[in-house]
Amino acid sequence: MRVGFVSFWFNRGQAFVTKALRSIVREAGHETCVLARPDRTQGRVRTDDVWAEDGVEVAEGNDISEAAYLAWAAKHRIEVCFLFQNEQFAEARALRRAGVKVVGTFMWEKLTPAQAAEARESYDLVYAMNACDSDRYARLGLLTMRVRWACWPELSGLEVPPRGAGAPVVFYYPAGYLESRRAIAPTVEAFLASGAADGGRARLLVKAAKPIPESMQIRHPAVAYHGEDLTRAAYLDLLRGCDVFLCNTRWEGLGLGIYESIAMGLPVIAPDFPPMSENVRHGLTGLLVPLRRRGLFGRDETAPSGIPAADADPRALAEAVARLADRATVAAMSRNQLLLRDRDYTWDRTREDVLRLLRYAAG
C-alpha cells in the first residue's frame, strides 16, 4: 500500500507522532512519503538531525492548496493519507473525491464542535490516542478508532541511571514554546513554596524551545532556565539527567513528555485531569494534583475547544513537590514506572493499533 503523511516536520509533538507512525507503516512493508507542512507563524520545517528522512517534500506553506494536495497524491499514487490536526476540510474532501482514503486525528483541546461536524463530512476515519479524546469526539458525534500510544523504540535503553543518596532531586518542567497552556510562574512559585530547595535538596529546570523572557522568570539559585531548541539526542540526555517530570500543564494534547518519562523511569507530577491522569498511577508512578477551586462568581478559563483549563491547586502542587523532593521516594516510584512501562506501554500495542487502523481505512 502507498501511504502519505501530512504534518509539521520539526521539533513539535505532532511531528514526532507522525514520524513514529510512518516508521510503523514502513516497517510493515508499505511505501510512504511525507508532505511537510510549515507552521503558520515562522514557516518552520527541519531536514537535519532526526528529520533527515527520504521521501519528505516541503509544502508551499501552512495553507496547502487543493491543487498541491492533489498533485502530491497523484505523484506518489497515495491510497491512504494521514492528516494531523489538519483543519483544511475542503482539501480533505478533494482528496477523498480523488479516491484517497483520508485518516486523521485532532487534539481534544483544540477540536471545536463546528470542526467535529466538518471532520465527520471530510474524513473517512478519525482516530483518537487518549480516552478523553474518544469521549469528547463521541459527544460531538464522531465515533473513532483508538490508537493507544506507548514508549516508542527510540527511547529503549534510556532509563535514568542510579543517583547517589545525597544527590539533589532535579525537577524538569516542560515550558515548550511558551504557549498559554504552560503555567511557568505558578510552577516555579509552587516549587519554591514547597521548601524543596532548602538545603540544596532539590533543583528545578525550566526547559523551553525558545528564549524565555525575563518577565516570565522568577530568579532563585535553585531554578535554572533553558531556552534553546536542542537536537533530539541532546534533549533526551537533558531529560534523562533529571529525576521528576513536573508536568503542570493547563491542558495537553497527547503529552509526549509523559511517555518519555515512563520510558526512562521518571515519576510524574501532573494535574488530576485527562489526558495526564490517564497515564499517572497516583502514589505509585507519580502524583496527581487536585485542581484549583474556582471562585463562586469567577469565570472558568478554557482551552481553545472549550474544555476547562486544568489549573492545579497551588498548595497541593507545592505539597506534591515536597513529597517527591525525597530521593528514596523518587527511587521507589521510578521502579514502579519501569514496571508499568513493561506491562502496559509496550510499542507492540501501538503497532497493532496503527496497522489495524490502516487496514480498516483501506477497506
Residue frames as qw, qx, qy, qz and C-alpha x, y, z in Angstrom:
[[0.000, 0.888, 0.459, 0.000, 0.00, 0.00, 0.00],
 [0.389, 0.348, -0.023, 0.853, 1.11, 3.58, -0.65],
 [0.381, -0.769, -0.476, 0.190, 0.60, 5.80, 2.38],
 [0.287, 0.559, -0.053, 0.776, 1.13, 9.55, 2.69],
 [0.439, -0.604, -0.477, 0.463, 1.50, 11.73, 5.79],
 [0.139, 0.717, 0.092, 0.677, 0.86, 15.49, 6.05],
 [0.643, -0.660, -0.302, 0.246, 2.29, 17.06, 9.18],
 [0.129, -0.936, 0.328, -0.019, 4.61, 19.57, 10.78],
 [0.921, 0.175, -0.179, 0.298, 8.19, 18.38, 10.40],
 [0.221, 0.589, -0.450, 0.634, 10.24, 19.95, 13.18],
 [0.261, 0.003, -0.811, 0.523, 10.53, 19.64, 16.97],
 [0.530, -0.161, 0.133, -0.822, 6.85, 19.53, 17.81],
 [0.526, -0.050, 0.789, -0.313, 4.78, 16.71, 19.25],
 [0.756, 0.497, 0.147, -0.400, 2.73, 16.42, 16.07],
 [0.506, 0.664, -0.532, -0.139, 5.84, 15.77, 14.01],
 [0.126, -0.399, 0.887, -0.195, 7.26, 13.19, 16.43],
 [0.669, 0.168, 0.612, -0.388, 3.98, 11.29, 16.41],
 [0.727, 0.610, -0.073, -0.307, 3.81, 11.38, 12.61],
 [0.251, 0.643, -0.723, -0.024, 7.42, 10.25, 12.34],
 [0.338, -0.203, 0.880, -0.265, 6.71, 7.30, 14.64],
 [0.739, 0.375, 0.386, -0.406, 3.51, 6.41, 12.74],
 [0.591, 0.674, -0.367, -0.247, 5.43, 6.45, 9.50],
 [0.010, 0.503, -0.862, 0.068, 8.07, 4.11, 10.93],
 [0.582, 0.051, 0.742, -0.328, 5.38, 1.57, 11.86],
 [0.735, 0.567, 0.158, -0.336, 3.84, 1.70, 8.40],
 [0.387, 0.715, -0.565, -0.138, 7.23, 1.47, 6.66],
 [0.190, -0.388, 0.889, -0.151, 8.38, -1.45, 8.77],
 [0.680, 0.226, 0.614, -0.331, 5.19, -3.27, 7.81],
 [0.501, 0.074, 0.705, 0.496, 6.33, -3.10, 4.17],
 [0.320, 0.832, 0.453, -0.011, 4.26, -0.21, 2.85],
 [0.449, 0.338, 0.129, 0.817, 5.55, 2.66, 0.71],
 [0.233, -0.817, -0.409, 0.332, 5.40, 6.02, 2.50],
 [0.370, 0.401, 0.077, 0.835, 6.01, 9.69, 1.83],
 [0.258, -0.637, -0.459, 0.563, 5.63, 12.92, 3.80],
 [0.177, 0.719, 0.233, 0.630, 4.34, 16.35, 2.87],
 [0.436, -0.292, -0.433, 0.733, 5.98, 18.60, 5.48],
 [0.043, -0.845, -0.425, -0.320, 3.68, 21.45, 6.43],
 [0.309, 0.266, -0.307, 0.860, 5.46, 24.64, 7.59],
 [0.187, -0.580, -0.650, 0.454, 3.98, 26.14, 10.74],
 [0.158, 0.860, 0.429, 0.227, 1.87, 29.25, 10.35],
 [0.283, -0.936, -0.021, 0.207, 3.94, 31.70, 12.42],
 [0.263, -0.749, 0.492, 0.358, 7.53, 31.04, 11.33],
 [0.753, 0.530, -0.294, -0.255, 7.33, 28.60, 8.43],
 [0.305, -0.588, 0.747, -0.055, 9.49, 26.09, 10.29],
 [0.974, 0.173, -0.094, -0.112, 10.50, 22.79, 8.67],
 [0.387, -0.670, 0.624, 0.109, 13.57, 20.73, 9.62],
 [0.890, 0.384, -0.224, -0.102, 15.52, 18.47, 7.29],
 [0.294, 0.550, -0.704, 0.339, 18.51, 17.87, 9.59],
 [0.330, -0.287, 0.737, -0.516, 19.03, 15.74, 12.71],
 [0.381, 0.149, 0.900, -0.152, 16.25, 13.13, 13.11],
 [0.524, 0.635, 0.271, -0.499, 14.20, 14.91, 10.43],
 [0.187, 0.570, -0.636, -0.485, 16.59, 13.91, 7.62],
 [0.630, 0.136, 0.759, -0.090, 14.44, 11.17, 6.10],
 [0.075, -0.011, 0.711, 0.699, 13.90, 10.20, 2.48],
 [0.074, -0.502, -0.797, -0.328, 10.58, 10.85, 0.79],
 [0.147, -0.700, -0.445, 0.538, 9.94, 14.18, 2.54],
 [0.266, 0.486, 0.351, 0.754, 8.73, 17.13, 0.46],
 [0.104, -0.339, -0.382, 0.854, 8.18, 20.62, 1.87],
 [0.201, 0.730, 0.648, 0.083, 4.75, 22.12, 1.17],
 [0.260, 0.602, 0.193, 0.730, 4.22, 25.62, -0.17],
 [0.147, -0.417, 0.309, -0.842, 3.04, 26.88, 3.20],
 [0.233, 0.043, 0.808, -0.539, 0.82, 26.09, 6.14],
 [0.640, 0.458, 0.323, -0.525, -2.25, 26.56, 3.95],
 [0.288, -0.153, 0.820, 0.471, -1.70, 23.99, 1.22],
 [0.496, 0.282, -0.207, -0.795, -3.76, 24.49, -1.91],
 [0.861, 0.163, 0.376, -0.300, -6.13, 21.83, -3.17],
 [0.724, 0.633, -0.267, -0.065, -4.09, 21.59, -6.37],
 [0.105, 0.642, -0.725, 0.228, -0.89, 20.97, -4.37],
 [0.632, -0.189, 0.662, -0.355, -2.54, 18.22, -2.30],
 [0.875, 0.365, 0.216, -0.233, -3.88, 16.51, -5.41],
 [0.547, 0.712, -0.441, 0.019, -0.60, 16.81, -7.31],
 [0.149, -0.539, 0.781, -0.277, 1.35, 15.31, -4.41],
 [0.731, -0.009, 0.591, -0.342, -1.15, 12.48, -4.00],
 [0.832, 0.528, 0.005, -0.172, -1.13, 11.73, -7.73],
 [0.299, 0.740, -0.598, 0.068, 2.67, 11.85, -7.95],
 [0.120, -0.375, 0.876, -0.277, 3.04, 9.21, -5.24],
 [0.572, -0.139, -0.692, -0.417, -0.19, 7.33, -6.10],
 [0.118, -0.172, 0.711, -0.671, -1.26, 7.63, -2.49],
 [0.428, -0.329, -0.788, -0.296, -4.03, 5.29, -1.37],
 [0.514, -0.718, -0.452, 0.121, -4.31, 6.32, 2.29],
 [0.267, 0.565, -0.184, 0.759, -3.37, 9.75, 3.64],
 [0.517, -0.540, -0.527, 0.403, -2.82, 10.52, 7.34],
 [0.057, 0.709, 0.014, 0.703, -3.52, 14.10, 8.42],
 [0.505, -0.337, -0.576, 0.547, -2.75, 15.52, 11.87],
 [0.100, -0.670, -0.340, 0.652, -4.68, 18.43, 13.39],
 [0.170, 0.030, 0.522, 0.835, -5.48, 19.46, 9.83],
 [0.262, 0.570, 0.524, -0.576, -8.42, 21.84, 9.52],
 [0.213, 0.346, -0.481, -0.777, -8.28, 22.11, 5.72],
 [0.576, 0.204, 0.729, -0.309, -11.56, 20.26, 5.40],
 [0.646, 0.654, -0.005, -0.394, -12.35, 21.27, 1.81],
 [0.287, 0.635, -0.701, -0.154, -8.95, 19.96, 0.70],
 [0.341, -0.159, 0.906, -0.194, -9.53, 16.71, 2.61],
 [0.679, 0.433, 0.458, -0.376, -12.78, 16.26, 0.73],
 [0.516, 0.716, -0.350, -0.315, -10.94, 16.86, -2.55],
 [0.012, -0.445, 0.895, 0.010, -8.51, 14.06, -1.69],
 [0.520, 0.136, 0.788, -0.300, -11.45, 11.75, -0.99],
 [0.663, 0.618, 0.121, -0.405, -13.06, 12.63, -4.32],
 [0.373, 0.675, -0.607, -0.191, -9.75, 11.68, -5.95],
 [0.902, 0.022, -0.419, -0.105, -10.01, 8.21, -4.40],
 [0.323, 0.355, -0.672, 0.564, -7.66, 8.72, -1.43],
 [0.619, -0.584, -0.526, 0.012, -8.79, 7.38, 1.94],
 [0.071, 0.647, -0.274, 0.708, -8.32, 10.23, 4.43],
 [0.714, -0.446, -0.497, 0.209, -7.47, 9.35, 8.04],
 [0.185, 0.588, -0.247, 0.748, -6.73, 11.86, 10.78],
 [0.513, -0.517, -0.585, 0.357, -6.71, 12.87, 14.39],
 [0.035, -0.768, 0.001, -0.639, -7.26, 16.07, 16.34],
 [0.287, 0.023, -0.673, 0.682, -6.09, 17.03, 19.78],
 [0.227, -0.646, -0.729, -0.016, -9.12, 17.23, 22.03],
 [0.251, -0.632, -0.276, 0.679, -8.10, 20.58, 23.50],
 [0.036, -0.296, 0.341, 0.892, -8.34, 22.14, 20.02],
 [0.047, -0.276, -0.831, -0.480, -11.29, 20.41, 18.33],
 [0.320, 0.111, 0.260, -0.904, -14.43, 22.57, 18.41],
 [0.568, 0.352, 0.682, -0.297, -17.98, 21.31, 17.80],
 [0.548, 0.732, -0.058, -0.401, -18.04, 23.02, 14.39],
 [0.176, 0.604, -0.749, -0.208, -14.77, 21.34, 13.40],
 [0.409, -0.052, 0.899, -0.150, -16.07, 17.96, 14.56],
 [0.646, 0.551, 0.398, -0.347, -19.01, 18.32, 12.19],
 [0.422, 0.766, -0.388, -0.292, -16.62, 19.24, 9.37],
 [0.117, -0.454, 0.882, 0.040, -14.37, 16.28, 10.16],
 [0.605, 0.179, 0.733, -0.256, -17.31, 13.91, 10.03],
 [0.658, 0.688, 0.178, -0.247, -18.02, 15.05, 6.46],
 [0.331, 0.844, -0.405, -0.120, -14.40, 15.35, 5.30],
 [0.092, -0.512, 0.852, -0.062, -12.54, 12.34, 6.70],
 [0.712, -0.004, -0.647, -0.275, -13.04, 8.67, 6.05],
 [0.784, -0.370, -0.463, 0.185, -11.83, 7.84, 9.53],
 [0.099, -0.788, 0.333, -0.509, -10.85, 9.77, 12.66],
 [0.773, -0.148, -0.560, 0.259, -8.79, 8.11, 15.37],
 [0.392, -0.851, 0.121, -0.328, -8.10, 9.02, 19.00],
 [0.572, 0.352, -0.630, 0.391, -4.99, 8.48, 21.11],
 [0.030, -0.128, 0.684, -0.717, -6.45, 9.12, 24.57],
 [0.057, -0.478, -0.870, 0.105, -9.64, 8.02, 26.30],
 [0.053, 0.633, 0.308, -0.708, -10.59, 11.67, 26.80],
 [0.119, 0.276, -0.532, -0.792, -10.26, 12.18, 23.03],
 [0.136, -0.221, -0.919, -0.297, -12.63, 9.29, 22.31],
 [0.061, -0.580, -0.708, 0.399, -15.15, 10.55, 24.85],
 [0.083, 0.577, 0.040, -0.812, -15.13, 14.13, 23.57],
 [0.127, 0.149, -0.695, -0.692, -15.34, 13.03, 19.93],
 [0.098, -0.364, -0.922, -0.088, -18.32, 10.80, 20.73],
 [0.002, -0.642, -0.506, 0.576, -20.10, 13.67, 22.49],
 [0.147, 0.568, -0.212, -0.782, -19.54, 15.72, 19.34],
 [0.803, 0.438, 0.156, -0.374, -20.94, 12.99, 17.09],
 [0.470, 0.629, -0.612, -0.095, -17.65, 11.43, 15.97],
 [0.943, -0.258, 0.206, -0.046, -17.13, 7.71, 16.56],
 [0.242, 0.800, -0.549, -0.013, -13.41, 6.97, 16.47],
 [0.922, 0.032, -0.334, 0.192, -10.95, 4.13, 16.46],
 [0.508, -0.836, 0.206, 0.031, -8.30, 4.13, 19.19],
 [0.712, 0.443, -0.385, 0.385, -4.53, 4.19, 18.76],
 [0.682, -0.725, -0.038, 0.089, -3.03, 3.65, 22.21],
 [0.348, 0.804, -0.404, 0.263, 0.29, 5.46, 22.42],
 [0.910, -0.371, -0.043, 0.181, 3.27, 3.91, 24.18],
 [0.374, -0.765, 0.390, 0.350, 7.06, 4.11, 24.61],
 [0.761, 0.631, -0.120, -0.092, 8.50, 4.10, 21.12],
 [0.941, 0.009, -0.050, 0.336, 11.75, 2.18, 20.35],
 [0.348, 0.716, -0.195, 0.572, 13.85, 5.34, 20.16],
 [0.400, -0.725, 0.287, -0.481, 13.59, 5.51, 23.97],
 [0.969, -0.160, -0.187, 0.037, 14.82, 1.99, 24.60],
 [0.782, 0.017, -0.247, 0.572, 17.82, 1.82, 26.94],
 [0.129, 0.566, -0.103, 0.807, 17.44, 5.40, 28.22],
 [0.619, -0.643, -0.450, 0.026, 16.44, 4.52, 31.77],
 [0.151, -0.899, 0.237, -0.337, 17.52, 7.07, 34.37],
 [0.621, 0.246, -0.645, 0.372, 20.80, 5.91, 35.94],
 [0.618, -0.595, -0.455, 0.238, 21.05, 5.41, 39.72],
 [0.069, 0.802, -0.164, 0.571, 21.82, 8.60, 41.68],
 [0.358, 0.112, -0.686, 0.623, 23.66, 8.97, 44.94],
 [0.317, -0.621, -0.698, 0.165, 21.51, 9.14, 48.09],
 [0.247, -0.624, -0.225, 0.706, 22.65, 12.71, 48.74],
 [0.214, 0.134, 0.478, 0.841, 22.20, 13.99, 45.20],
 [0.308, 0.304, 0.250, -0.866, 19.59, 16.76, 44.85],
 [0.451, 0.465, 0.761, 0.027, 16.34, 15.78, 43.16],
 [0.029, -0.216, 0.346, 0.913, 16.08, 17.59, 39.82],
 [0.441, 0.583, 0.603, -0.319, 12.56, 18.52, 38.70],
 [0.219, 0.019, 0.576, 0.787, 12.04, 19.05, 34.96],
 [0.341, 0.633, 0.454, -0.527, 9.35, 21.48, 33.81],
 [0.428, 0.260, 0.623, 0.601, 8.47, 21.50, 30.05],
 [0.103, 0.621, 0.189, -0.754, 7.78, 25.09, 29.02],
 [0.591, 0.506, 0.592, 0.213, 7.58, 24.22, 25.31],
 [0.324, 0.418, 0.293, 0.797, 7.06, 27.19, 23.06],
 [0.052, -0.149, -0.391, 0.907, 5.70, 29.28, 25.98],
 [0.253, -0.406, -0.637, -0.605, 2.10, 28.77, 24.89],
 [0.428, -0.454, 0.124, -0.772, -0.84, 29.88, 27.04],
 [0.891, -0.271, -0.310, -0.195, -1.31, 26.32, 28.32],
 [0.639, 0.139, -0.515, 0.554, 2.02, 26.50, 30.13],
 [0.487, -0.843, -0.164, -0.157, 1.96, 27.52, 33.78],
 [0.627, 0.373, -0.386, 0.565, 5.55, 28.61, 34.25],
 [0.084, -0.528, 0.364, -0.762, 5.20, 31.16, 37.08],
 [0.782, -0.400, 0.086, -0.471, 2.72, 29.06, 39.15],
 [0.951, 0.042, -0.274, 0.140, 5.04, 26.06, 38.81],
 [0.461, 0.399, -0.422, 0.671, 8.14, 27.93, 39.94],
 [0.353, -0.527, 0.247, -0.733, 6.19, 29.53, 42.80],
 [0.917, -0.279, -0.058, -0.280, 4.94, 26.10, 43.96],
 [0.826, 0.202, -0.371, 0.373, 8.46, 24.67, 43.75],
 [0.207, 0.446, -0.411, 0.768, 9.83, 27.47, 45.93],
 [0.571, -0.452, 0.140, -0.671, 6.87, 27.31, 48.35],
 [0.925, -0.105, -0.351, -0.101, 7.43, 23.57, 48.83],
 [0.490, -0.766, 0.414, -0.041, 10.70, 24.14, 50.66],
 [0.969, 0.155, 0.115, 0.153, 12.29, 21.53, 48.40],
 [0.538, 0.700, -0.207, 0.421, 15.14, 23.87, 47.53],
 [0.438, -0.819, 0.286, -0.235, 16.11, 24.32, 51.18],
 [0.638, -0.511, 0.570, 0.080, 19.49, 22.87, 51.98],
 [0.187, 0.508, -0.708, -0.453, 20.15, 22.02, 48.34],
 [0.560, 0.061, 0.805, -0.189, 17.68, 19.08, 48.39],
 [0.559, 0.542, 0.618, 0.109, 16.13, 19.88, 45.01],
 [0.084, -0.355, 0.308, 0.879, 16.53, 21.94, 41.85],
 [0.558, 0.626, 0.482, -0.254, 14.14, 22.96, 39.11],
 [0.261, -0.159, 0.569, 0.763, 14.95, 23.08, 35.40],
 [0.484, 0.666, 0.333, -0.460, 12.51, 25.09, 33.26],
 [0.390, -0.128, 0.685, 0.602, 13.11, 23.99, 29.67],
 [0.505, 0.699, 0.221, -0.455, 11.67, 25.87, 26.70],
 [0.740, 0.304, 0.441, 0.407, 12.27, 25.51, 22.97],
 [0.323, 0.709, 0.106, 0.618, 12.93, 29.24, 22.62],
 [0.260, 0.206, -0.431, 0.839, 14.35, 32.01, 24.84],
 [0.336, -0.672, -0.650, 0.112, 12.33, 32.68, 27.98],
 [0.066, 0.753, 0.013, 0.654, 11.74, 36.41, 28.54],
 [0.218, 0.159, -0.612, 0.743, 12.96, 37.88, 31.81],
 [0.469, -0.217, 0.103, -0.850, 9.38, 38.89, 32.58],
 [0.871, -0.119, -0.327, -0.348, 8.43, 35.20, 32.74],
 [0.662, 0.148, -0.628, 0.383, 11.27, 34.22, 35.05],
 [0.588, -0.780, 0.044, -0.209, 11.38, 34.08, 38.85],
 [0.454, 0.599, -0.579, 0.317, 15.02, 34.19, 39.87],
 [0.757, -0.560, 0.277, -0.191, 16.30, 31.79, 42.54],
 [0.061, -0.621, 0.774, 0.111, 19.60, 29.88, 42.88],
 [0.488, -0.019, 0.869, -0.082, 17.74, 26.53, 42.71],
 [0.627, 0.625, 0.419, -0.204, 15.88, 27.41, 39.50],
 [0.288, -0.319, 0.567, 0.703, 17.56, 27.23, 36.08],
 [0.596, 0.644, 0.213, -0.430, 16.05, 28.37, 32.77],
 [0.414, -0.170, 0.721, 0.529, 16.98, 26.75, 29.47],
 [0.516, 0.681, 0.244, -0.459, 15.61, 28.38, 26.33],
 [0.088, 0.535, -0.684, -0.488, 17.14, 26.60, 23.35],
 [0.897, 0.256, -0.005, -0.361, 15.81, 24.22, 20.70],
 [0.393, -0.527, 0.744, 0.115, 18.11, 21.20, 21.13],
 [0.444, 0.238, -0.788, -0.352, 18.85, 18.28, 18.89],
 [0.840, -0.275, -0.284, -0.372, 16.82, 15.21, 19.74],
 [0.780, -0.002, -0.513, 0.359, 19.76, 13.40, 21.34],
 [0.194, 0.266, -0.401, 0.855, 20.69, 16.44, 23.45],
 [0.544, -0.370, -0.010, -0.753, 17.11, 16.85, 24.63],
 [0.893, -0.220, -0.364, -0.145, 16.82, 13.20, 25.68],
 [0.611, 0.115, -0.503, 0.600, 20.15, 13.44, 27.52],
 [0.099, -0.354, 0.255, -0.894, 18.91, 16.54, 29.35],
 [0.736, -0.332, -0.123, -0.577, 15.66, 14.86, 30.38],
 [0.881, -0.066, -0.452, 0.120, 17.48, 11.69, 31.43],
 [0.404, 0.244, -0.478, 0.741, 19.66, 13.81, 33.71],
 [0.391, -0.374, 0.178, -0.822, 16.58, 14.81, 35.73],
 [0.000, 0.015, -0.942, 0.336, 14.59, 12.87, 38.31],
 [0.237, 0.531, 0.712, -0.394, 10.96, 14.06, 38.25],
 [0.104, 0.325, 0.544, 0.767, 8.81, 15.24, 35.33],
 [0.052, 0.443, 0.492, -0.748, 6.80, 18.19, 36.64],
 [0.085, 0.314, 0.696, 0.641, 4.01, 18.25, 34.07],
 [0.058, 0.589, 0.517, -0.618, 1.99, 21.15, 35.42],
 [0.037, 0.065, 0.536, 0.841, 0.26, 21.99, 32.17],
 [0.401, 0.203, 0.312, -0.837, -3.17, 23.64, 31.91],
 [0.865, 0.320, 0.213, -0.321, -4.24, 21.33, 29.08],
 [0.285, -0.440, 0.781, 0.338, -2.48, 18.78, 26.96],
 [0.685, 0.343, -0.384, -0.516, -2.93, 17.01, 23.64],
 [0.886, 0.060, -0.460, 0.010, -1.12, 13.71, 23.76],
 [0.530, -0.781, 0.301, -0.133, 1.57, 14.61, 26.30],
 [0.824, 0.390, -0.380, 0.158, 4.66, 13.01, 24.78],
 [0.062, 0.625, -0.594, 0.503, 6.80, 14.07, 27.73],
 [0.735, -0.324, 0.406, -0.435, 4.83, 11.75, 30.00],
 [0.978, 0.204, -0.023, -0.040, 5.54, 8.80, 27.70],
 [0.507, 0.613, -0.468, 0.386, 9.21, 9.73, 27.61],
 [0.309, -0.560, 0.550, -0.537, 9.17, 9.81, 31.41],
 [0.927, -0.110, 0.218, -0.286, 7.52, 6.39, 31.59],
 [0.866, 0.417, -0.235, 0.145, 10.19, 5.01, 29.27],
 [0.348, 0.588, -0.502, 0.531, 13.01, 6.48, 31.35],
 [0.595, -0.357, -0.656, 0.297, 11.52, 5.81, 34.77],
 [0.065, 0.181, -0.243, 0.951, 10.88, 9.41, 35.85],
 [0.009, -0.562, -0.750, 0.348, 7.96, 9.86, 38.28],
 [0.054, 0.437, 0.399, 0.804, 5.41, 12.40, 37.03],
 [0.022, 0.472, 0.536, -0.700, 3.58, 15.18, 38.87],
 [0.030, -0.240, -0.559, -0.793, 0.53, 16.40, 36.93],
 [0.458, -0.042, 0.199, -0.865, -2.90, 17.96, 37.44],
 [0.346, 0.164, 0.909, -0.167, -5.64, 15.41, 38.10],
 [0.539, 0.621, 0.097, -0.560, -7.17, 15.94, 34.68],
 [0.810, 0.218, 0.483, 0.251, -7.02, 13.99, 31.41],
 [0.914, 0.160, -0.369, -0.057, -5.03, 13.02, 29.48],
 [0.106, 0.598, -0.674, 0.420, -2.36, 13.40, 32.19],
 [0.598, -0.294, 0.547, -0.506, -4.43, 11.45, 34.72],
 [0.938, 0.221, -0.084, -0.253, -4.80, 8.57, 32.26],
 [0.773, 0.423, -0.397, 0.258, -1.08, 7.85, 32.44],
 [0.048, 0.496, -0.614, 0.612, -0.13, 8.55, 36.06],
 [0.681, -0.378, -0.627, -0.022, -0.82, 5.96, 38.77],
 [0.232, -0.797, 0.166, -0.532, -1.25, 8.20, 41.79],
 [0.646, -0.627, 0.382, -0.207, 1.08, 7.32, 44.64],
 [0.916, -0.039, 0.356, 0.181, 2.84, 4.65, 42.58],
 [0.665, 0.292, 0.289, 0.624, 4.35, 6.23, 39.47],
 [0.160, 0.321, 0.043, 0.932, 3.76, 9.86, 40.39],
 [0.007, -0.443, -0.613, 0.654, 1.29, 12.25, 41.98],
 [0.040, 0.589, 0.568, 0.574, -1.93, 13.74, 40.64],
 [0.121, -0.134, -0.345, 0.921, -2.66, 17.22, 41.97],
 [0.140, 0.696, 0.688, -0.147, -6.26, 18.36, 42.56],
 [0.265, 0.543, 0.308, 0.734, -7.39, 21.37, 40.58],
 [0.070, -0.016, -0.306, 0.949, -7.74, 24.85, 41.98],
 [0.095, 0.631, 0.731, -0.242, -11.18, 25.69, 43.27],
 [0.158, 0.469, 0.360, 0.791, -12.92, 28.31, 41.16],
 [0.091, 0.072, 0.362, -0.925, -14.41, 31.41, 42.71],
 [0.330, 0.459, 0.752, -0.339, -18.16, 31.33, 43.20],
 [0.434, 0.817, 0.233, -0.300, -18.72, 34.02, 40.58],
 [0.165, -0.620, 0.566, 0.517, -15.41, 33.62, 38.73],
 [0.789, 0.498, -0.149, -0.328, -15.29, 32.52, 35.12],
 [0.835, -0.201, 0.457, 0.230, -13.51, 29.27, 34.38],
 [0.150, 0.676, -0.528, -0.492, -10.71, 29.62, 31.88],
 [0.894, 0.235, 0.364, -0.115, -10.84, 27.24, 28.97],
 [0.465, -0.188, 0.639, 0.584, -8.73, 25.77, 26.20],
 [0.181, 0.219, -0.421, -0.861, -9.50, 26.77, 22.58],
 [0.280, -0.205, -0.865, -0.361, -12.04, 23.94, 22.26],
 [0.529, -0.514, -0.104, -0.668, -13.92, 24.96, 25.38],
 [0.795, -0.269, -0.512, 0.182, -12.65, 22.26, 27.74],
 [0.418, -0.907, 0.022, -0.048, -11.73, 23.66, 31.18],
 [0.356, 0.680, -0.543, 0.341, -8.15, 24.59, 31.97],
 [0.855, -0.310, -0.388, 0.150, -6.50, 22.21, 34.43],
 [0.061, 0.738, -0.357, 0.570, -5.12, 24.76, 36.86],
 [0.663, -0.145, -0.669, 0.303, -3.52, 22.85, 39.73],
 [0.490, -0.851, -0.169, -0.080, -4.20, 23.94, 43.30],
 [0.277, 0.775, -0.433, 0.367, -1.04, 25.87, 44.32],
 [0.487, -0.576, 0.556, -0.349, -0.82, 24.46, 47.84],
 [0.944, 0.014, 0.313, -0.106, -1.41, 20.88, 46.67],
 [0.735, 0.619, -0.187, 0.202, 1.19, 21.32, 43.94],
 [0.006, 0.751, -0.542, 0.378, 3.74, 22.53, 46.49],
 [0.733, -0.357, 0.502, -0.287, 2.93, 19.52, 48.69],
 [0.950, 0.297, 0.096, 0.013, 3.48, 17.15, 45.77],
 [0.478, 0.727, -0.379, 0.315, 6.85, 18.74, 45.03],
 [0.330, -0.650, 0.563, -0.388, 7.83, 18.43, 48.70],
 [0.906, -0.126, 0.355, -0.194, 6.88, 14.74, 48.74],
 [0.902, 0.380, 0.057, 0.197, 9.00, 13.96, 45.69],
 [0.177, 0.843, -0.419, 0.286, 11.96, 16.01, 46.89],
 [0.675, -0.475, 0.542, -0.157, 12.98, 12.81, 48.64],
 [0.230, 0.509, -0.775, -0.296, 15.49, 10.54, 46.97],
 [0.224, -0.010, 0.965, -0.138, 14.04, 7.28, 48.38],
 [0.523, 0.515, 0.484, -0.477, 10.51, 8.16, 47.25],
 [0.441, 0.675, -0.348, -0.478, 11.76, 9.03, 43.77],
 [0.046, 0.370, -0.915, -0.152, 13.65, 5.72, 43.53],
 [0.372, 0.202, 0.865, -0.270, 10.59, 3.69, 44.53],
 [0.540, 0.647, 0.264, -0.470, 8.32, 5.47, 42.05],
 [0.263, 0.636, -0.591, -0.420, 10.95, 5.14, 39.34],
 [0.145, -0.128, 0.980, 0.050, 10.96, 1.35, 39.77],
 [0.445, 0.461, 0.678, -0.360, 7.16, 1.32, 39.55],
 [0.405, 0.711, -0.129, -0.560, 7.27, 3.47, 36.42],
 [0.162, 0.454, -0.809, -0.335, 9.52, 0.97, 34.65],
 [0.261, 0.138, 0.945, -0.139, 7.27, -1.92, 35.70],
 [0.459, 0.629, 0.382, -0.498, 4.28, -0.04, 34.30],
 [0.282, 0.652, -0.469, -0.525, 6.18, 0.60, 31.08],
 [0.041, 0.266, -0.941, -0.207, 6.98, -3.06, 30.55],
 [0.267, 0.303, 0.883, -0.241, 3.43, -4.16, 31.32],
 [0.313, 0.727, 0.549, -0.268, 1.17, -1.54, 29.72],
 [0.205, 0.889, -0.098, -0.397, 3.23, 0.74, 27.46],
 [0.587, -0.155, 0.643, 0.466, 4.99, -1.57, 25.01],
 [0.192, 0.441, -0.378, -0.791, 5.32, -0.38, 21.42],
 [0.051, 0.117, 0.953, 0.275, 3.71, -3.62, 20.21],
 [0.163, 0.613, 0.704, -0.318, 0.29, -2.36, 21.26],
 [0.178, 0.705, -0.057, -0.684, 0.73, 0.88, 19.31],
 [0.025, 0.294, -0.780, -0.552, 1.95, -1.01, 16.27],
 [0.121, 0.322, 0.938, 0.047, -1.06, -3.33, 16.39],
 [0.179, 0.716, 0.470, -0.485, -3.47, -0.41, 16.70],
 [0.121, 0.631, -0.312, -0.699, -1.90, 1.56, 13.84],
 [0.028, 0.147, -0.871, -0.467, -1.85, -1.37, 11.42],
 [0.146, 0.483, 0.851, -0.142, -5.44, -2.27, 12.35],
 [0.167, 0.738, 0.188, -0.626, -6.39, 1.35, 11.66],
 [0.079, 0.477, -0.578, -0.657, -4.62, 1.26, 8.31],
 [0.063, 0.125, 0.957, 0.254, -6.31, -1.99, 7.25],
 [0.160, 0.630, 0.687, -0.324, -9.73, -0.67, 8.26],
 [0.141, 0.705, -0.051, -0.694, -9.20, 2.63, 6.45],
 [0.040, 0.319, -0.743, -0.586, -8.05, 0.91, 3.27],
 [0.050, 0.258, 0.956, 0.128, -11.04, -1.42, 3.33]]
